[in-house]
Amino acid sequence: MSRRATKVAAAPVEVRPVPDWRIAHMTALVDEDRLGEEWDRDRLLLLPRPGGLLTRRDACAVADCPNQVPGGPSPLCVSHAGQFARSGRSSVEEWLATGEVHPVRRRHHEGPCAVTDADGLRCARPAHGIQRLCRGHLAMWLTGRRRGVGFDDYMARARPLEGFGACTATCCYFEAVYRRTRLCEAHYCAWVEQGRPEGKDFQTFLARVRQPANHKVLSLRGLPVLVRLELLHGICCRMDDQIRTGSEDMRVFVDLLRATAIASVTDIGTGRVSPDWPTEAGSGRFARYVFDRVRLAYADPEDEQRRDVWDLRVFGRSGNLDFSPIRQVWLKEAAQAWASTALGRRTESTVQHHVHALGVLSAVLATSPGGGQDPACLGRADVERFLARVRVVPAARTGQPYGSERAVGIVKNCALVTREAREMGLAPTLAPAFSFRRSDGGKVVGSDVGRALPAHVVAQLDAHLDLLRGVPGNTSGDRVPAVWAYWASEQARRRFLPISC
C-alpha cells in the first residue's frame, strides 16, 4: 500500500460562529418592558396605542374606532372628521348622538371570519369586507343572495372552514388567504405585481417583501436579532426625548432594512450597502435619529479621540470638538491629548475655545518656513509672528479679522495649552524657545473696570454707616467688609438714597 493511500485524513475542524459583542451590548441597553403593552415580544410586533408612549395622540371620539386624532382641536380621526364635515351638524356631540356615524373601512382585517357553528367553533380563515366573512363564505353568501337567501338564514346554515395557516411572508402577521401560495391578501397582490416569482425567487420575495400598510401595527419580523435590538434602542431613545413615533414614520425604514438584508443599522454608513434613504419627512427623521443613536451606543472614547471631529456625547458632554483646522500633525496630536484630559476639568465650551485658538495658531504657523511641521525648529520668532498676525487672521465663519478682546483671548488660550502640554509631556519635541510670556497679547481695553468702587462712591457709603452697622452678622464695629459694603449700596439704591456712580 502506498504512502498516499495509508495517509489518514485529518478530522474536520469545527468552525463556530464568533458571537457578536454588539448583541450583548444592545441587549443590556434595551429595556423592552418600558414599551409595555405596545410591544408584543412573542410576535415581534409594535402596537402603538392612542395616548401611548409612541404616538402620544388621543383616540378618535367615535366608539370602537381604532384610528387616532392627527392633532388640532378636532377630537375625530381624518375619516370621521370628513363624515362630520359632510353631515352639516354644528357640533361633534350632536353628530355622535344622531347615529349617522359610519365605521371606517380598513384595508386589512386581523380578525377571523364571523361564521360559527353550534358548538362555538369559529371559521379559521381571516375576515374580509363589511360582513366580516372570509373569501370562501363571502362567495357562498353572494351566490345565495342571488337566489333570495337572507343573510341571517345563510349564517345559520354556514359551517366553519379550515384555515391555511399563517402567511408565509417573513414580515407578515396575518393569516393566509390563498391555499397554494399560503399568502395573505396584501402579499398575494404584491406577489402578482412582481410577476408571480417561483422557486428561489419566490423565497427571496418572501424574505424581503414589505409588510402590510397597517397604521396600527409595525412588524419587526424577518430582521436580524441585532437590527431588531438597534431599532428598539432607537425607539426607546425617542421615548426618552419625548418624540412622537408613529408606525407610519417607522415602516418605510424598517422595510428598507429588511430588503437590504444588512447585519446592523450602522452598515448603512459604511459603504458596504447603499440603500436609498427614506425621502418622506417623518421616515427620514426617524432613520437619521436611529442611525445616530446606534452609532453613539457603539462609540468608544479611545476611537473617538483619533478622529478629527469629536462627538462630545461619547464623553458625556454635548456638542462637537473640531480639530480639522489644525494642520500640523504634532500640534493636532498634542491638542487632542490635552483636550481628552481637559474635558474632565473644564466645560465643553471652554475646551472648544482653546481648540479654536490652536486652529488660529496653526494657520499662522502654516505660513512660516517649513509650515511649522517640525516642532524642534520653532522658536520665539514664530511666537512673535503669531502675535503680530493674530489680529489680522480672518475668522472662519465671518471672514473678518478678530476683535481686540477675542485676539487677546486666543493668545492666552494658546499660551495655556502650550504650557500645560509641555508640563504633561504631550509635546516632547517642541523647542523650549517656543514659549509665551506673561505680557504676550496685551490687555483687553476696559478689563479692569468694575474691580473696585470709585472713591466718590466709597465716600457716600461712609456717610451712611448706620445702614452698614445694621447688616446681620456684622460684629466688627466700624470696620465693614467688602461684601457688606456691597449689600449696603444695594439697600441704599432700593431706598433711593442719593448715591450715584
Secondary structure, 3 states (H helix, E strand, C coil): CCHHHHCCCCCCCCCCCCCCHHHHHHHHHCCHHHHHHHEECCCCEECCCCCCCCCCCCECCCCCCCCECCCCCCCCCHHHHHHHHHHCCCCHHHHHHHCCCCCCCCCCCCCECCCECCCCCECCCECECCCCECHHHHHHHHHHHHCCCCHHHHHHHCCCCCCCCECCCCCCCCECCCCCCCCCHHHHHHHHHCCCCCHHHHHHHHHHCCCCCCCCCEECCCCCHHHHHHHHHHHHHHHHCCCCCCHHHHHHHHHHHHHHCCCCHHHHHCCCCCCCCCCCHHHHHHHHHHHHHHHHHHCCHHHHCCCCEEEHHHHCCCCEEECCCCCCHHHHHHHHHHHHHHCCCCCHHHHHHHHHHHHHHHHHHCCCHHHHCCHHHCCHHHHHHHHHHCCCCECCCCCCECCHHHHHHHHHHHHHHHHHHHHCCCCCCCCCCCCCCCCCCCCCCCCCCCCCCCHHHHHHHHCCHHHHHCCCCCCCCCCCCHHHHHHHHHHHHHCCCCCCC
